[in-house]
Amino acid sequence: MFTKKSTIGIIGSGAMGSGIAQVAATASHKVIVYDNNKDSLAKAENNLKASLTKLVEKQKITIDIQKEILSNINFVSSLNELANCNLVIEAIVEKLEIKKSVFSELEKLVKEDCVLASNTSSLSITSIASSCTKPERVIGIHFFNPATLMPLVEIIPGIATTDAIITACKNLIDTWGKTTVIAKDTPGFIVNRVARPFYSEALRIYEEGIADMPTIDWAMKEIGGFKMGPFELMDLIGHDVNYIVTETVWTQFYFDPKFKPALSQKRLLEAGFLGKKSGRGFYNYAADAKINEPVKDIELGKTIVRRILFMLINEAADTLYLKVASRDDIDMAMTKGVNYPKGLLKWADELGIPLIVKELTGLKDFYEEDRYRVSPLLKQNFIMKKTFY
């Protein structure tokens, strides 16, 4: 279905759209980047040139490769320019009605065999596809930011997506040097579903006054082995993105309490304290700002790590139980998509499923909240003395 000569269209010239365009152009495809904002297009083109120049300076690519990549990408402000594309990937704002409107208009322009994809991180592919007369050619192709560096791509078929298109898209993205996983069309797919407790349980621990933000971040890095702490990472992602994904997943799961957002994060969003990008989030990024030192209490740190990690494992187990993705794809997604130190299901086997079930049951009994219910698959493995691997 796709070849090296296939033309790739990108809708949206923001960081994600530009990154995907660079990946496709580096794989020798002709790429057309569309945006109705000419200033954004100009900025994207300048940023791309600067990014490639840095790669040349670091001797990651040659000048000839830089020229080839630039020649492969065309920035346009008319949607009609995408008419002859073989694949179009939409990477615009995370608002369902806007996406549906774009797909409906796009379908009228492109060829009958053109595949239409969304880079959405949490919205329903089936719902987006419902705006098209041929929903069978609509699919989710979810890259992670920055698309040029992050290896993982989630492939998400809608209910109507054909097997041929699923296979063709997976094979194509594999040729771009990415690691692909297949996910069922459920809220958050794999990564943005399984990762919710990394943020939400850290927020709960903070809101309860068990530990402050620097201490929680210290524990997750120094004891848990994570690259970044949850508060650092939320500030880096931006609360306009991270909180909205949490709220979207919670809403789409019919307000399941285990996905419930935190008021402390919502207040930051309301105040415009979006994190690093605005100079203030959970932390203050002003040059003269004072940041409290963490309380380096090993036992407290272990308690924090266990609580967050066991909630992550519980969600990974539920994701497998509900057949959202395979065991291997879930573990691959969490290590390649968000740089977790280990696959969560493999980690569960190492720690011991009886310990995890015991601690989660203790949380459920203490708080009497459905948020802490134990995954049936964890219970099943505990009873049958089975492991995930």
Buried (B, 14 or more C-beta within 10 A) or exposed (E): BBEEEBBBBBBBBBBBBBBBBBBBBBBEBBBBBBBEEEEBBEBBBEBBEEBBEEBBEEEEBEEEBBEBBBEBBBBBBEBEBBBEBBBBBBBBEBEBEEBBEBBBEBBEBBEEEBBBBBBBBBBBBBBBBBBBEEBBBBBBBBBBBBBBEBBBBBBBBBBBBEEEBBEBBBEBBEEBEBBBBBBBBBBBBBBBBBBBBBBBBBBBBBEEEBBBBBBBBBBBBBBBEBEBBBBBBBBBBBBBBBBBBBBBBBBBBEEBEBBBBBEEBBEBBEEEBBBBBBEBBBBEBEEEEEEEEBBEBEEBBEBBBBBBBBBBBBBBBBBBBBEBBBBEBBBBBBBBBBBBEBBBBBBBBEBEBEEBBEBBBEBBEEEEEEBBBBBEBBBEBBEEEEEBE
